[in-house]
């Protein structure tokens, strides 16, 4: 079964993206993504439940 990570905008905390989880990923993932709520590119971090 495929696992997904949810990416959260650091500025507005909206959960904007989902990305397939890589099996050997050890570090917390951070990505620059376009946030439609902030209307700009922001850092997105992995969402922890
Ligand atoms: Zn945002």
mmCIF file of the protein (N, C-alpha, C, O) and its ligand, coordinates in Angstrom:
data_MODEL
# 
_entry.id   MODEL 
# 
loop_
_entity.id 
_entity.type 
_entity.pdbx_number_of_molecules 
1 polymer     1 
2 non-polymer 1 
# 
_entity_poly.entity_id                      1 
_entity_poly.type                           'polypeptide(L)' 
_entity_poly.nstd_linkage                   no 
_entity_poly.nstd_monomer                   no 
_entity_poly.pdbx_seq_one_letter_code       
;(UNK)(UNK)(UNK)(UNK)(UNK)(UNK)(UNK)(UNK)(UNK)(UNK)(UNK)(UNK)(UNK)(UNK)(UNK)(UNK)
(UNK)(UNK)(UNK)(UNK)(UNK)(UNK)(UNK)(UNK)(UNK)(UNK)(UNK)(UNK)(UNK)(UNK)(UNK)(UNK)
(UNK)(UNK)(UNK)(UNK)(UNK)(UNK)(UNK)(UNK)(UNK)(UNK)(UNK)(UNK)(UNK)(UNK)(UNK)(UNK)
(UNK)
;
_entity_poly.pdbx_seq_one_letter_code_can   XXXXXXXXXXXXXXXXXXXXXXXXXXXXXXXXXXXXXXXXXXXXXXXXX 
_entity_poly.pdbx_strand_id                 A 
# 
loop_
_entity_poly_seq.entity_id 
_entity_poly_seq.num 
_entity_poly_seq.mon_id 
_entity_poly_seq.hetero 
1 1  UNK n 
1 2  UNK n 
1 3  UNK n 
1 4  UNK n 
1 5  UNK n 
1 6  UNK n 
1 7  UNK n 
1 8  UNK n 
1 9  UNK n 
1 10 UNK n 
1 11 UNK n 
1 12 UNK n 
1 13 UNK n 
1 14 UNK n 
1 15 UNK n 
1 16 UNK n 
1 17 UNK n 
1 18 UNK n 
1 19 UNK n 
1 20 UNK n 
1 21 UNK n 
1 22 UNK n 
1 23 UNK n 
1 24 UNK n 
1 25 UNK n 
1 26 UNK n 
1 27 UNK n 
1 28 UNK n 
1 29 UNK n 
1 30 UNK n 
1 31 UNK n 
1 32 UNK n 
1 33 UNK n 
1 34 UNK n 
1 35 UNK n 
1 36 UNK n 
1 37 UNK n 
1 38 UNK n 
1 39 UNK n 
1 40 UNK n 
1 41 UNK n 
1 42 UNK n 
1 43 UNK n 
1 44 UNK n 
1 45 UNK n 
1 46 UNK n 
1 47 UNK n 
1 48 UNK n 
1 49 UNK n 
# 
loop_
_struct_asym.id 
_struct_asym.entity_id 
A 1 
B 2 
# 
loop_
_chem_comp.id 
_chem_comp.type 
_chem_comp.mon_nstd_flag 
UNK 'L-peptide linking' . 
ZN  non-polymer         . 
# 
_pdbx_entity_nonpoly.entity_id   2 
_pdbx_entity_nonpoly.name        ? 
_pdbx_entity_nonpoly.comp_id     ZN 
# 
_pdbx_nonpoly_scheme.asym_id         B 
_pdbx_nonpoly_scheme.entity_id       2 
_pdbx_nonpoly_scheme.mon_id          ZN 
_pdbx_nonpoly_scheme.ndb_seq_num     1 
_pdbx_nonpoly_scheme.pdb_seq_num     101 
_pdbx_nonpoly_scheme.auth_seq_num    101 
_pdbx_nonpoly_scheme.pdb_mon_id      ZN 
_pdbx_nonpoly_scheme.auth_mon_id     ZN 
_pdbx_nonpoly_scheme.pdb_strand_id   A 
_pdbx_nonpoly_scheme.pdb_ins_code    . 
# 
loop_
_atom_site.group_PDB 
_atom_site.id 
_atom_site.type_symbol 
_atom_site.label_atom_id 
_atom_site.label_alt_id 
_atom_site.label_comp_id 
_atom_site.label_asym_id 
_atom_site.label_entity_id 
_atom_site.label_seq_id 
_atom_site.pdbx_PDB_ins_code 
_atom_site.Cartn_x 
_atom_site.Cartn_y 
_atom_site.Cartn_z 
_atom_site.occupancy 
_atom_site.B_iso_or_equiv 
_atom_site.pdbx_formal_charge 
_atom_site.auth_seq_id 
_atom_site.auth_comp_id 
_atom_site.auth_asym_id 
_atom_site.auth_atom_id 
_atom_site.pdbx_PDB_model_num 
ATOM   1   N  N  . UNK A 1 1  ? 0.834  -1.199 0.000  1.00 0.00 ? 1   UNK A N  1 
ATOM   2   C  CA . UNK A 1 1  ? 0.000  0.000  0.000  1.00 0.00 ? 1   UNK A CA 1 
ATOM   3   C  C  . UNK A 1 1  ? 0.868  1.250  0.000  1.00 0.00 ? 1   UNK A C  1 
ATOM   4   O  O  . UNK A 1 1  ? 1.902  1.319  0.665  1.00 0.00 ? 1   UNK A O  1 
ATOM   5   N  N  . UNK A 1 2  ? 0.428  2.203  -0.744 1.00 0.00 ? 2   UNK A N  1 
ATOM   6   C  CA . UNK A 1 2  ? 1.239  3.405  -0.910 1.00 0.00 ? 2   UNK A CA 1 
ATOM   7   C  C  . UNK A 1 2  ? 0.904  4.432  0.172  1.00 0.00 ? 2   UNK A C  1 
ATOM   8   O  O  . UNK A 1 2  ? -0.256 4.740  0.443  1.00 0.00 ? 2   UNK A O  1 
ATOM   9   N  N  . UNK A 1 3  ? 1.957  4.935  0.763  1.00 0.00 ? 3   UNK A N  1 
ATOM   10  C  CA . UNK A 1 3  ? 1.773  5.966  1.795  1.00 0.00 ? 3   UNK A CA 1 
ATOM   11  C  C  . UNK A 1 3  ? 1.995  7.348  1.211  1.00 0.00 ? 3   UNK A C  1 
ATOM   12  O  O  . UNK A 1 3  ? 2.816  7.542  0.314  1.00 0.00 ? 3   UNK A O  1 
ATOM   13  N  N  . UNK A 1 4  ? 1.263  8.280  1.728  1.00 0.00 ? 4   UNK A N  1 
ATOM   14  C  CA . UNK A 1 4  ? 1.418  9.654  1.272  1.00 0.00 ? 4   UNK A CA 1 
ATOM   15  C  C  . UNK A 1 4  ? 1.772  10.570 2.431  1.00 0.00 ? 4   UNK A C  1 
ATOM   16  O  O  . UNK A 1 4  ? 1.352  10.376 3.572  1.00 0.00 ? 4   UNK A O  1 
ATOM   17  N  N  . UNK A 1 5  ? 2.553  11.564 2.091  1.00 0.00 ? 5   UNK A N  1 
ATOM   18  C  CA . UNK A 1 5  ? 2.831  12.624 3.040  1.00 0.00 ? 5   UNK A CA 1 
ATOM   19  C  C  . UNK A 1 5  ? 1.973  13.819 2.681  1.00 0.00 ? 5   UNK A C  1 
ATOM   20  O  O  . UNK A 1 5  ? 1.762  14.117 1.505  1.00 0.00 ? 5   UNK A O  1 
ATOM   21  N  N  . UNK A 1 6  ? 1.494  14.480 3.675  1.00 0.00 ? 6   UNK A N  1 
ATOM   22  C  CA . UNK A 1 6  ? 0.757  15.713 3.447  1.00 0.00 ? 6   UNK A CA 1 
ATOM   23  C  C  . UNK A 1 6  ? 1.686  16.872 3.734  1.00 0.00 ? 6   UNK A C  1 
ATOM   24  O  O  . UNK A 1 6  ? 2.348  16.923 4.770  1.00 0.00 ? 6   UNK A O  1 
ATOM   25  N  N  . UNK A 1 7  ? 1.722  17.802 2.795  1.00 0.00 ? 7   UNK A N  1 
ATOM   26  C  CA . UNK A 1 7  ? 2.607  18.947 2.939  1.00 0.00 ? 7   UNK A CA 1 
ATOM   27  C  C  . UNK A 1 7  ? 1.806  20.174 3.393  1.00 0.00 ? 7   UNK A C  1 
ATOM   28  O  O  . UNK A 1 7  ? 0.774  20.519 2.819  1.00 0.00 ? 7   UNK A O  1 
ATOM   29  N  N  . UNK A 1 8  ? 2.319  20.810 4.437  1.00 0.00 ? 8   UNK A N  1 
ATOM   30  C  CA . UNK A 1 8  ? 1.600  21.920 5.054  1.00 0.00 ? 8   UNK A CA 1 
ATOM   31  C  C  . UNK A 1 8  ? 2.381  23.213 4.830  1.00 0.00 ? 8   UNK A C  1 
ATOM   32  O  O  . UNK A 1 8  ? 3.597  23.257 5.015  1.00 0.00 ? 8   UNK A O  1 
ATOM   33  N  N  . UNK A 1 9  ? 1.679  24.239 4.439  1.00 0.00 ? 9   UNK A N  1 
ATOM   34  C  CA . UNK A 1 9  ? 2.310  25.542 4.310  1.00 0.00 ? 9   UNK A CA 1 
ATOM   35  C  C  . UNK A 1 9  ? 2.734  26.040 5.685  1.00 0.00 ? 9   UNK A C  1 
ATOM   36  O  O  . UNK A 1 9  ? 1.954  26.013 6.637  1.00 0.00 ? 9   UNK A O  1 
ATOM   37  N  N  . UNK A 1 10 ? 3.977  26.492 5.774  1.00 0.00 ? 10  UNK A N  1 
ATOM   38  C  CA . UNK A 1 10 ? 4.479  26.973 7.062  1.00 0.00 ? 10  UNK A CA 1 
ATOM   39  C  C  . UNK A 1 10 ? 3.868  28.308 7.453  1.00 0.00 ? 10  UNK A C  1 
ATOM   40  O  O  . UNK A 1 10 ? 3.844  28.659 8.633  1.00 0.00 ? 10  UNK A O  1 
ATOM   41  N  N  . UNK A 1 11 ? 3.385  29.035 6.496  1.00 0.00 ? 11  UNK A N  1 
ATOM   42  C  CA . UNK A 1 11 ? 2.890  30.380 6.793  1.00 0.00 ? 11  UNK A CA 1 
ATOM   43  C  C  . UNK A 1 11 ? 1.412  30.406 7.153  1.00 0.00 ? 11  UNK A C  1 
ATOM   44  O  O  . UNK A 1 11 ? 1.005  31.139 8.055  1.00 0.00 ? 11  UNK A O  1 
ATOM   45  N  N  . UNK A 1 12 ? 0.609  29.614 6.457  1.00 0.00 ? 12  UNK A N  1 
ATOM   46  C  CA . UNK A 1 12 ? -0.825 29.651 6.732  1.00 0.00 ? 12  UNK A CA 1 
ATOM   47  C  C  . UNK A 1 12 ? -1.352 28.315 7.270  1.00 0.00 ? 12  UNK A C  1 
ATOM   48  O  O  . UNK A 1 12 ? -2.521 28.213 7.639  1.00 0.00 ? 12  UNK A O  1 
ATOM   49  N  N  . UNK A 1 13 ? -0.500 27.307 7.313  1.00 0.00 ? 13  UNK A N  1 
ATOM   50  C  CA . UNK A 1 13 ? -0.857 25.994 7.862  1.00 0.00 ? 13  UNK A CA 1 
ATOM   51  C  C  . UNK A 1 13 ? -1.921 25.252 7.072  1.00 0.00 ? 13  UNK A C  1 
ATOM   52  O  O  . UNK A 1 13 ? -2.537 24.315 7.580  1.00 0.00 ? 13  UNK A O  1 
ATOM   53  N  N  . UNK A 1 14 ? -2.134 25.655 5.864  1.00 0.00 ? 14  UNK A N  1 
ATOM   54  C  CA . UNK A 1 14 ? -3.036 24.890 5.016  1.00 0.00 ? 14  UNK A CA 1 
ATOM   55  C  C  . UNK A 1 14 ? -2.326 23.666 4.461  1.00 0.00 ? 14  UNK A C  1 
ATOM   56  O  O  . UNK A 1 14 ? -1.140 23.702 4.135  1.00 0.00 ? 14  UNK A O  1 
ATOM   57  N  N  . UNK A 1 15 ? -3.082 22.587 4.363  1.00 0.00 ? 15  UNK A N  1 
ATOM   58  C  CA . UNK A 1 15 ? -2.524 21.356 3.813  1.00 0.00 ? 15  UNK A CA 1 
ATOM   59  C  C  . UNK A 1 15 ? -2.776 21.359 2.310  1.00 0.00 ? 15  UNK A C  1 
ATOM   60  O  O  . UNK A 1 15 ? -3.880 21.077 1.846  1.00 0.00 ? 15  UNK A O  1 
ATOM   61  N  N  . UNK A 1 16 ? -1.740 21.680 1.574  1.00 0.00 ? 16  UNK A N  1 
ATOM   62  C  CA . UNK A 1 16 ? -1.901 21.960 0.155  1.00 0.00 ? 16  UNK A CA 1 
ATOM   63  C  C  . UNK A 1 16 ? -1.573 20.799 -0.768 1.00 0.00 ? 16  UNK A C  1 
ATOM   64  O  O  . UNK A 1 16 ? -2.171 20.665 -1.835 1.00 0.00 ? 16  UNK A O  1 
ATOM   65  N  N  . UNK A 1 17 ? -0.640 19.971 -0.372 1.00 0.00 ? 17  UNK A N  1 
ATOM   66  C  CA . UNK A 1 17 ? -0.156 18.948 -1.292 1.00 0.00 ? 17  UNK A CA 1 
ATOM   67  C  C  . UNK A 1 17 ? -0.026 17.602 -0.603 1.00 0.00 ? 17  UNK A C  1 
ATOM   68  O  O  . UNK A 1 17 ? 0.180  17.497 0.606  1.00 0.00 ? 17  UNK A O  1 
ATOM   69  N  N  . UNK A 1 18 ? -0.158 16.581 -1.434 1.00 0.00 ? 18  UNK A N  1 
ATOM   70  C  CA . UNK A 1 18 ? 0.198  15.250 -0.976 1.00 0.00 ? 18  UNK A CA 1 
ATOM   71  C  C  . UNK A 1 18 ? 1.251  14.700 -1.908 1.00 0.00 ? 18  UNK A C  1 
ATOM   72  O  O  . UNK A 1 18 ? 1.202  14.918 -3.119 1.00 0.00 ? 18  UNK A O  1 
ATOM   73  N  N  . UNK A 1 19 ? 2.184  13.999 -1.350 1.00 0.00 ? 19  UNK A N  1 
ATOM   74  C  CA . UNK A 1 19 ? 3.262  13.454 -2.154 1.00 0.00 ? 19  UNK A CA 1 
ATOM   75  C  C  . UNK A 1 19 ? 3.543  12.023 -1.685 1.00 0.00 ? 19  UNK A C  1 
ATOM   76  O  O  . UNK A 1 19 ? 3.488  11.738 -0.489 1.00 0.00 ? 19  UNK A O  1 
ATOM   77  N  N  . UNK A 1 20 ? 3.840  11.139 -2.614 1.00 0.00 ? 20  UNK A N  1 
ATOM   78  C  CA . UNK A 1 20 ? 4.131  9.759  -2.216 1.00 0.00 ? 20  UNK A CA 1 
ATOM   79  C  C  . UNK A 1 20 ? 5.336  9.692  -1.293 1.00 0.00 ? 20  UNK A C  1 
ATOM   80  O  O  . UNK A 1 20 ? 6.350  10.351 -1.522 1.00 0.00 ? 20  UNK A O  1 
ATOM   81  N  N  . UNK A 1 21 ? 5.212  8.908  -0.277 1.00 0.00 ? 21  UNK A N  1 
ATOM   82  C  CA . UNK A 1 21 ? 6.300  8.777  0.680  1.00 0.00 ? 21  UNK A CA 1 
ATOM   83  C  C  . UNK A 1 21 ? 7.383  7.870  0.111  1.00 0.00 ? 21  UNK A C  1 
ATOM   84  O  O  . UNK A 1 21 ? 7.106  6.803  -0.435 1.00 0.00 ? 21  UNK A O  1 
ATOM   85  N  N  . UNK A 1 22 ? 8.604  8.317  0.251  1.00 0.00 ? 22  UNK A N  1 
ATOM   86  C  CA . UNK A 1 22 ? 9.720  7.497  -0.202 1.00 0.00 ? 22  UNK A CA 1 
ATOM   87  C  C  . UNK A 1 22 ? 10.142 6.568  0.930  1.00 0.00 ? 22  UNK A C  1 
ATOM   88  O  O  . UNK A 1 22 ? 10.198 6.950  2.099  1.00 0.00 ? 22  UNK A O  1 
ATOM   89  N  N  . UNK A 1 23 ? 10.428 5.365  0.545  1.00 0.00 ? 23  UNK A N  1 
ATOM   90  C  CA . UNK A 1 23 ? 10.667 4.323  1.548  1.00 0.00 ? 23  UNK A CA 1 
ATOM   91  C  C  . UNK A 1 23 ? 11.893 4.596  2.403  1.00 0.00 ? 23  UNK A C  1 
ATOM   92  O  O  . UNK A 1 23 ? 11.915 4.260  3.587  1.00 0.00 ? 23  UNK A O  1 
ATOM   93  N  N  . UNK A 1 24 ? 12.904 5.199  1.814  1.00 0.00 ? 24  UNK A N  1 
ATOM   94  C  CA . UNK A 1 24 ? 14.142 5.385  2.575  1.00 0.00 ? 24  UNK A CA 1 
ATOM   95  C  C  . UNK A 1 24 ? 14.297 6.791  3.115  1.00 0.00 ? 24  UNK A C  1 
ATOM   96  O  O  . UNK A 1 24 ? 15.394 7.230  3.463  1.00 0.00 ? 24  UNK A O  1 
ATOM   97  N  N  . UNK A 1 25 ? 13.216 7.459  3.175  1.00 0.00 ? 25  UNK A N  1 
ATOM   98  C  CA . UNK A 1 25 ? 13.274 8.832  3.671  1.00 0.00 ? 25  UNK A CA 1 
ATOM   99  C  C  . UNK A 1 25 ? 13.413 8.842  5.196  1.00 0.00 ? 25  UNK A C  1 
ATOM   100 O  O  . UNK A 1 25 ? 12.612 8.246  5.917  1.00 0.00 ? 25  UNK A O  1 
ATOM   101 N  N  . UNK A 1 26 ? 14.426 9.519  5.648  1.00 0.00 ? 26  UNK A N  1 
ATOM   102 C  CA . UNK A 1 26 ? 14.660 9.574  7.090  1.00 0.00 ? 26  UNK A CA 1 
ATOM   103 C  C  . UNK A 1 26 ? 14.472 10.983 7.625  1.00 0.00 ? 26  UNK A C  1 
ATOM   104 O  O  . UNK A 1 26 ? 13.969 11.177 8.732  1.00 0.00 ? 26  UNK A O  1 
ATOM   105 N  N  . UNK A 1 27 ? 14.876 11.953 6.836  1.00 0.00 ? 27  UNK A N  1 
ATOM   106 C  CA . UNK A 1 27 ? 14.751 13.334 7.292  1.00 0.00 ? 27  UNK A CA 1 
ATOM   107 C  C  . UNK A 1 27 ? 13.374 13.875 6.969  1.00 0.00 ? 27  UNK A C  1 
ATOM   108 O  O  . UNK A 1 27 ? 12.690 13.396 6.064  1.00 0.00 ? 27  UNK A O  1 
ATOM   109 N  N  . UNK A 1 28 ? 12.994 14.860 7.711  1.00 0.00 ? 28  UNK A N  1 
ATOM   110 C  CA . UNK A 1 28 ? 11.738 15.541 7.422  1.00 0.00 ? 28  UNK A CA 1 
ATOM   111 C  C  . UNK A 1 28 ? 11.825 16.281 6.112  1.00 0.00 ? 28  UNK A C  1 
ATOM   112 O  O  . UNK A 1 28 ? 12.790 16.988 5.821  1.00 0.00 ? 28  UNK A O  1 
ATOM   113 N  N  . UNK A 1 29 ? 10.797 16.096 5.346  1.00 0.00 ? 29  UNK A N  1 
ATOM   114 C  CA . UNK A 1 29 ? 10.768 16.673 4.023  1.00 0.00 ? 29  UNK A CA 1 
ATOM   115 C  C  . UNK A 1 29 ? 10.295 18.125 4.081  1.00 0.00 ? 29  UNK A C  1 
ATOM   116 O  O  . UNK A 1 29 ? 9.327  18.458 4.765  1.00 0.00 ? 29  UNK A O  1 
ATOM   117 N  N  . UNK A 1 30 ? 10.998 18.968 3.351  1.00 0.00 ? 30  UNK A N  1 
ATOM   118 C  CA . UNK A 1 30 ? 10.551 20.351 3.207  1.00 0.00 ? 30  UNK A CA 1 
ATOM   119 C  C  . UNK A 1 30 ? 10.650 20.750 1.747  1.00 0.00 ? 30  UNK A C  1 
ATOM   120 O  O  . UNK A 1 30 ? 11.659 20.509 1.083  1.00 0.00 ? 30  UNK A O  1 
ATOM   121 N  N  . UNK A 1 31 ? 9.607  21.351 1.273  1.00 0.00 ? 31  UNK A N  1 
ATOM   122 C  CA . UNK A 1 31 ? 9.551  21.699 -0.138 1.00 0.00 ? 31  UNK A CA 1 
ATOM   123 C  C  . UNK A 1 31 ? 9.047  23.118 -0.318 1.00 0.00 ? 31  UNK A C  1 
ATOM   124 O  O  . UNK A 1 31 ? 8.233  23.625 0.454  1.00 0.00 ? 31  UNK A O  1 
ATOM   125 N  N  . UNK A 1 32 ? 9.562  23.732 -1.362 1.00 0.00 ? 32  UNK A N  1 
ATOM   126 C  CA . UNK A 1 32 ? 9.006  25.020 -1.778 1.00 0.00 ? 32  UNK A CA 1 
ATOM   127 C  C  . UNK A 1 32 ? 7.869  24.753 -2.751 1.00 0.00 ? 32  UNK A C  1 
ATOM   128 O  O  . UNK A 1 32 ? 8.061  24.177 -3.822 1.00 0.00 ? 32  UNK A O  1 
ATOM   129 N  N  . UNK A 1 33 ? 6.696  25.180 -2.355 1.00 0.00 ? 33  UNK A N  1 
ATOM   130 C  CA . UNK A 1 33 ? 5.527  24.964 -3.201 1.00 0.00 ? 33  UNK A CA 1 
ATOM   131 C  C  . UNK A 1 33 ? 4.721  26.245 -3.281 1.00 0.00 ? 33  UNK A C  1 
ATOM   132 O  O  . UNK A 1 33 ? 4.814  27.139 -2.440 1.00 0.00 ? 33  UNK A O  1 
ATOM   133 N  N  . UNK A 1 34 ? 3.929  26.285 -4.337 1.00 0.00 ? 34  UNK A N  1 
ATOM   134 C  CA . UNK A 1 34 ? 3.048  27.436 -4.449 1.00 0.00 ? 34  UNK A CA 1 
ATOM   135 C  C  . UNK A 1 34 ? 1.831  27.220 -3.566 1.00 0.00 ? 34  UNK A C  1 
ATOM   136 O  O  . UNK A 1 34 ? 1.125  26.218 -3.677 1.00 0.00 ? 34  UNK A O  1 
ATOM   137 N  N  . UNK A 1 35 ? 1.605  28.180 -2.694 1.00 0.00 ? 35  UNK A N  1 
ATOM   138 C  CA . UNK A 1 35 ? 0.435  28.138 -1.826 1.00 0.00 ? 35  UNK A CA 1 
ATOM   139 C  C  . UNK A 1 35 ? -0.614 29.093 -2.383 1.00 0.00 ? 35  UNK A C  1 
ATOM   140 O  O  . UNK A 1 35 ? -0.374 30.291 -2.535 1.00 0.00 ? 35  UNK A O  1 
ATOM   141 N  N  . UNK A 1 36 ? -1.767 28.538 -2.679 1.00 0.00 ? 36  UNK A N  1 
ATOM   142 C  CA . UNK A 1 36 ? -2.804 29.391 -3.263 1.00 0.00 ? 36  UNK A CA 1 
ATOM   143 C  C  . UNK A 1 36 ? -3.434 30.306 -2.213 1.00 0.00 ? 36  UNK A C  1 
ATOM   144 O  O  . UNK A 1 36 ? -4.045 31.321 -2.546 1.00 0.00 ? 36  UNK A O  1 
ATOM   145 N  N  . UNK A 1 37 ? -3.280 29.941 -0.969 1.00 0.00 ? 37  UNK A N  1 
ATOM   146 C  CA . UNK A 1 37 ? -3.819 30.779 0.108  1.00 0.00 ? 37  UNK A CA 1 
ATOM   147 C  C  . UNK A 1 37 ? -2.925 31.988 0.352  1.00 0.00 ? 37  UNK A C  1 
ATOM   148 O  O  . UNK A 1 37 ? -3.410 33.102 0.553  1.00 0.00 ? 37  UNK A O  1 
ATOM   149 N  N  . UNK A 1 38 ? -1.622 31.758 0.332  1.00 0.00 ? 38  UNK A N  1 
ATOM   150 C  CA . UNK A 1 38 ? -0.672 32.864 0.482  1.00 0.00 ? 38  UNK A CA 1 
ATOM   151 C  C  . UNK A 1 38 ? -0.430 33.569 -0.856 1.00 0.00 ? 38  UNK A C  1 
ATOM   152 O  O  . UNK A 1 38 ? 0.056  34.699 -0.901 1.00 0.00 ? 38  UNK A O  1 
ATOM   153 N  N  . UNK A 1 39 ? -0.771 32.893 -1.911 1.00 0.00 ? 39  UNK A N  1 
ATOM   154 C  CA . UNK A 1 39 ? -0.540 33.378 -3.285 1.00 0.00 ? 39  UNK A CA 1 
ATOM   155 C  C  . UNK A 1 39 ? 0.931  33.626 -3.576 1.00 0.00 ? 39  UNK A C  1 
ATOM   156 O  O  . UNK A 1 39 ? 1.294  34.594 -4.244 1.00 0.00 ? 39  UNK A O  1 
ATOM   157 N  N  . UNK A 1 40 ? 1.744  32.764 -3.079 1.00 0.00 ? 40  UNK A N  1 
ATOM   158 C  CA . UNK A 1 40 ? 3.172  32.834 -3.374 1.00 0.00 ? 40  UNK A CA 1 
ATOM   159 C  C  . UNK A 1 40 ? 3.808  31.498 -3.026 1.00 0.00 ? 40  UNK A C  1 
ATOM   160 O  O  . UNK A 1 40 ? 3.168  30.613 -2.457 1.00 0.00 ? 40  UNK A O  1 
ATOM   161 N  N  . UNK A 1 41 ? 5.074  31.372 -3.378 1.00 0.00 ? 41  UNK A N  1 
ATOM   162 C  CA . UNK A 1 41 ? 5.803  30.166 -3.003 1.00 0.00 ? 41  UNK A CA 1 
ATOM   163 C  C  . UNK A 1 41 ? 6.235  30.259 -1.551 1.00 0.00 ? 41  UNK A C  1 
ATOM   164 O  O  . UNK A 1 41 ? 6.804  31.261 -1.116 1.00 0.00 ? 41  UNK A O  1 
ATOM   165 N  N  . UNK A 1 42 ? 5.961  29.217 -0.826 1.00 0.00 ? 42  UNK A N  1 
ATOM   166 C  CA . UNK A 1 42 ? 6.320  29.175 0.579  1.00 0.00 ? 42  UNK A CA 1 
ATOM   167 C  C  . UNK A 1 42 ? 6.957  27.821 0.896  1.00 0.00 ? 42  UNK A C  1 
ATOM   168 O  O  . UNK A 1 42 ? 6.882  26.888 0.096  1.00 0.00 ? 42  UNK A O  1 
ATOM   169 N  N  . UNK A 1 43 ? 7.569  27.726 2.042  1.00 0.00 ? 43  UNK A N  1 
ATOM   170 C  CA . UNK A 1 43 ? 8.068  26.437 2.507  1.00 0.00 ? 43  UNK A CA 1 
ATOM   171 C  C  . UNK A 1 43 ? 6.910  25.590 3.002  1.00 0.00 ? 43  UNK A C  1 
ATOM   172 O  O  . UNK A 1 43 ? 6.045  26.052 3.745  1.00 0.00 ? 43  UNK A O  1 
ATOM   173 N  N  . UNK A 1 44 ? 6.919  24.358 2.577  1.00 0.00 ? 44  UNK A N  1 
ATOM   174 C  CA . UNK A 1 44 ? 5.930  23.393 3.060  1.00 0.00 ? 44  UNK A CA 1 
ATOM   175 C  C  . UNK A 1 44 ? 6.660  22.301 3.813  1.00 0.00 ? 44  UNK A C  1 
ATOM   176 O  O  . UNK A 1 44 ? 7.706  21.807 3.389  1.00 0.00 ? 44  UNK A O  1 
ATOM   177 N  N  . UNK A 1 45 ? 6.080  21.944 4.931  1.00 0.00 ? 45  UNK A N  1 
ATOM   178 C  CA . UNK A 1 45 ? 6.683  20.863 5.704  1.00 0.00 ? 45  UNK A CA 1 
ATOM   179 C  C  . UNK A 1 45 ? 5.734  19.680 5.786  1.00 0.00 ? 45  UNK A C  1 
ATOM   180 O  O  . UNK A 1 45 ? 4.545  19.777 5.481  1.00 0.00 ? 45  UNK A O  1 
ATOM   181 N  N  . UNK A 1 46 ? 6.288  18.597 6.197  1.00 0.00 ? 46  UNK A N  1 
ATOM   182 C  CA . UNK A 1 46 ? 5.532  17.367 6.356  1.00 0.00 ? 46  UNK A CA 1 
ATOM   183 C  C  . UNK A 1 46 ? 4.520  17.513 7.479  1.00 0.00 ? 46  UNK A C  1 
ATOM   184 O  O  . UNK A 1 46 ? 4.852  17.967 8.574  1.00 0.00 ? 46  UNK A O  1 
ATOM   185 N  N  . UNK A 1 47 ? 3.301  17.130 7.200  1.00 0.00 ? 47  UNK A N  1 
ATOM   186 C  CA . UNK A 1 47 ? 2.256  17.230 8.206  1.00 0.00 ? 47  UNK A CA 1 
ATOM   187 C  C  . UNK A 1 47 ? 2.274  16.015 9.123  1.00 0.00 ? 47  UNK A C  1 
ATOM   188 O  O  . UNK A 1 47 ? 2.263  14.870 8.670  1.00 0.00 ? 47  UNK A O  1 
ATOM   189 N  N  . UNK A 1 48 ? 2.301  16.291 10.414 1.00 0.00 ? 48  UNK A N  1 
ATOM   190 C  CA . UNK A 1 48 ? 2.268  15.206 11.408 1.00 0.00 ? 48  UNK A CA 1 
ATOM   191 C  C  . UNK A 1 48 ? 0.902  15.154 12.073 1.00 0.00 ? 48  UNK A C  1 
ATOM   192 O  O  . UNK A 1 48 ? 0.388  16.157 12.567 1.00 0.00 ? 48  UNK A O  1 
ATOM   193 N  N  . UNK A 1 49 ? 0.337  13.970 12.072 1.00 0.00 ? 49  UNK A N  1 
ATOM   194 C  CA . UNK A 1 49 ? -0.988 13.820 12.677 1.00 0.00 ? 49  UNK A CA 1 
ATOM   195 C  C  . UNK A 1 49 ? -0.921 13.866 14.195 1.00 0.00 ? 49  UNK A C  1 
ATOM   196 O  O  . UNK A 1 49 ? -1.950 13.755 14.861 1.00 0.00 ? 49  UNK A O  1 
HETATM 197 ZN ZN . ZN  B 2 .  ? 0.174  29.336 2.712  1.00 0.00 ? 101 ZN  A ZN 1 
# 
